[in-house]
């Protein structure tokens, strides 16, 4: 299905028809000429909406309010800020989230219940409401404003993450666009990340919810930077139906086509999050084949990219395959050691659970690139899955030892 997807050059969350976005600098982050920290995404017509949120038991009131509003299955706008997580600030956090939503709704000519809110940044700091009140009306939403919004939600990211694709659904071209942020506090069950995805496709509401969850399980829930899960994780999908295609419903060829395109967008964004891990210079891709089922495959793939020892070995270009085997057996999934084969950057180093002769210098050289692939063949079934992670570097420790000071 992926070959049917057409990537849109310079695509972003406003590439689908009927979506506008914009951002401004409100003063939530330290000033520099190119910084933005408060933004809006808006559909020109009411949309159906779905969201997947953090499972951390400490939750930002911004997440709480968005989860309340999205229960209706409808939303028309998202207001987002960076620089402040609006978390662990008591009852004031929910009051402030309500006010930000009301301010955004007034600016856009909507009712507050049509607006979702996302915050990201330092925990334990109240939203600077005086700055937000003063600045939100400065946001001018345009058809190419997705680039501004992608920049506005960045925290420790080194660059914006954006993508858009088009695909034919029942003869009609539909477009899916997305942006994301996150480079630290990233772990399966999402991350210190926000992702906003838009589509002009006409979708059945229950299909929209299931389609997003499947895409998230294949992408954002399969990445790791440092094993920590944020309090603010949010992935939101808005579908406004402006493409005027025949409604996409469960069990149809159109549903498979849309799912493949949505997966492509989410996996593309997820890989960029992992690649941009704090202090990282490499993307680790761990593919598991031959598992008994997809759940086992996903558990093992996540275990490999989560292992600090594997991450450290990748950083040092060290083909220490014993660490990979350790991670395979460390996640509670039953495996047969005598059937396992391991590959590092397509070079086989283990067969039937035992090392085979290989040229160490060739593996070291292969690991020196920006992308390092690990393949684990279990030879137990047909389950497959892929996870992505960053290496563990000295720069990560240095950066996070002085994050707030």
HUKA-V522345 format. One record per residue. N is the residue number from 0. PHI is phi in radians with two decimals (999 if undefined). Layout:
# HUKA-V522345
N,PHI
N,PHI
This chain:
# HUKA-V522345
0,999
1,-1.07
2,-1.22
3,-1.42
4,-1.46
5,-1.86
6,-1.34
7,-1.58
8,-1.01
9,1.02
10,-1.26
11,-2.70
12,-1.23
13,-1.74
14,-1.20
15,-1.11
16,-1.06
17,1.46
18,-1.97
19,-2.21
20,-2.71
21,-2.98
22,-2.72
23,-2.56
24,-1.71
25,-1.80
26,1.80
27,-1.30
28,-2.00
29,-1.03
30,-1.21
31,-2.62
32,-0.99
33,-1.80
34,-1.43
35,-2.33
36,-2.55
37,-2.51
38,-2.56
39,-2.36
40,-2.11
41,-2.46
42,-1.67
43,-1.25
44,-2.43
45,-0.95
46,-2.16
47,-1.48
48,-2.49
49,-2.45
50,-2.56
51,-2.20
52,-2.23
53,-0.92
54,-1.82
55,-1.03
56,-1.41
57,-1.76
58,-2.20
59,-1.16
60,-1.01
61,-1.09
62,-1.15
63,-1.00
64,-1.22
65,-1.09
66,-1.10
67,-1.18
68,-1.20
69,-1.40
70,-1.04
71,-1.23
72,1.39
73,-2.32
74,-2.92
75,-2.19
76,-2.70
77,-2.26
78,-1.88
79,-2.38
80,-2.30
81,-2.07
82,1.66
83,-2.67
84,-1.40
85,0.93
86,-2.30
87,1.04
88,-2.18
89,1.28
90,-1.10
91,-1.06
92,-1.07
93,-1.26
94,-1.05
95,-1.17
96,-1.06
97,-1.06
98,-1.19
99,-1.06
100,-1.10
101,-1.13
102,-1.09
103,-1.13
104,-1.08
105,-1.10
106,-1.10
107,-1.68
108,1.30
109,-2.13
110,-1.68
111,-1.00
112,-1.16
113,-1.58
114,-2.03
115,-1.81
116,-2.30
117,-2.34
118,-2.27
119,-2.65
120,2.56
121,-1.31
122,-1.37
123,1.58
124,-2.16
125,-1.24
126,-1.07
127,-1.36
128,-1.11
129,-1.07
130,-1.19
131,-1.20
132,-1.02
133,-1.29
134,-1.82
135,-1.11
136,-1.27
137,-1.41
138,-1.38
139,-1.86
140,-1.52
141,-2.34
142,-1.27
143,-1.96
144,-1.33
145,-1.05
146,-1.13
147,-1.13
148,-1.12
149,-1.05
150,-1.29
151,-1.21
152,-1.58
153,-1.22
154,-2.07
155,-1.60
156,-1.01
157,-1.60
158,-2.81
159,-1.21
160,-2.03
161,-2.51
162,-2.83
163,-2.66
164,-2.39
165,-2.18
166,-2.72
167,-1.51
168,-2.18
169,0.90
170,1.47
171,-1.86
172,-1.39
173,-2.06
174,-2.20
175,-2.17
176,-2.22
177,-2.75
178,-2.33
179,-2.68
180,-2.41
181,2.51
182,-2.60
183,-2.56
184,0.94
185,-2.10
186,-2.77
187,-0.83
188,1.36
189,1.21
190,-2.63
191,-1.34
192,-2.34
193,-2.15
194,-2.50
195,-2.01
196,-2.15
197,-2.27
198,-2.61
199,-1.64
200,-1.27
201,-1.58
202,-2.21
203,-1.26
204,-1.05
205,-1.18
206,-1.11
207,-0.98
208,-1.08
209,-1.19
210,-1.13
211,-1.13
212,-1.11
213,-1.12
214,-1.12
215,-1.12
216,-1.13
217,-1.60
218,-2.34
219,-1.13
220,-1.52
221,-2.14
222,-2.19
223,-2.66
224,-1.97
225,-2.46
226,1.43
227,-1.88
228,-1.91
229,-1.37
230,-1.58
231,-2.16
232,-0.93
233,-2.63
234,-2.13
235,-2.18
236,-2.09
237,-1.96
238,-2.24
239,-1.79
240,1.27
241,-1.17
242,-1.12
243,1.06
244,-1.40
245,-1.11
246,-0.96
247,-1.51
248,-2.25
249,-0.95
250,1.32
251,-1.92
252,-0.98
253,-1.09
254,-1.12
255,-1.14
256,-1.14
257,-1.12
258,-1.06
259,-1.09
260,-1.20
261,-1.14
262,-1.03
263,-1.04
264,-1.11
265,-1.18
266,-1.16
267,-1.04
268,-1.18
269,-1.08
270,-1.11
271,-1.18
272,-1.09
273,-1.14
274,-1.11
275,-1.64
276,-0.93
277,-0.95
278,1.39
279,-1.48
280,-2.14
281,-2.35
282,-1.87
283,-1.70
284,-2.06
285,-1.94
286,-1.89
287,-1.96
288,-2.17
289,1.28
290,-1.35
291,-1.14
292,-2.76
293,-1.18
294,-1.13
295,-1.09
296,-1.07
297,-1.13
298,-1.07
299,-1.22
300,-1.06
301,-1.12
302,-1.06
303,-1.17
304,-1.30
305,-1.48
306,-1.06
307,-1.12
308,-1.18
309,-1.13
310,-1.02
311,-1.15
312,-1.12
313,-1.09
314,-1.04
315,-1.59
316,0.96
317,-1.80
318,-1.32
319,-1.47
320,-1.15
321,-1.05
322,-1.19
323,-1.17
324,-1.07
325,-0.99
326,-1.18
327,-1.05
328,-1.52
329,-1.68
330,-1.89
331,1.56
332,-1.50
333,-1.28
334,-2.31
335,-1.97
336,-0.93
337,-1.25
338,-1.88
339,-1.44
340,-2.11
341,-2.16
342,-2.27
343,-2.02
344,0.84
345,1.23
346,-1.75
347,-1.30
348,-2.14
349,-2.44
350,-2.34
351,0.90
352,1.34
353,-2.25
354,-1.19
355,-2.07
356,-1.07
357,-2.61
358,-1.51
359,-1.01
360,-1.07
361,-1.19
362,-1.20
363,-1.01
364,-1.12
365,-1.14
366,-1.36
367,-1.37
368,-1.36
369,-1.37
370,-2.19
371,-2.13
372,-1.80
373,-2.12
374,-2.09
375,-2.05
376,-1.76
377,-1.61
378,0.99
379,-2.12
380,-3.09
381,-2.02
382,-1.26
383,-2.33
384,-2.88
385,-2.32
386,-2.21
387,-2.27
388,-2.66
389,-1.87
390,-1.34
391,-1.85
392,-2.14
393,-1.07
394,-1.11
395,-1.07
396,-1.12
397,-1.05
398,-1.07
399,-1.41
400,-1.38
401,-2.41
402,-1.08
403,-1.79
404,-2.07
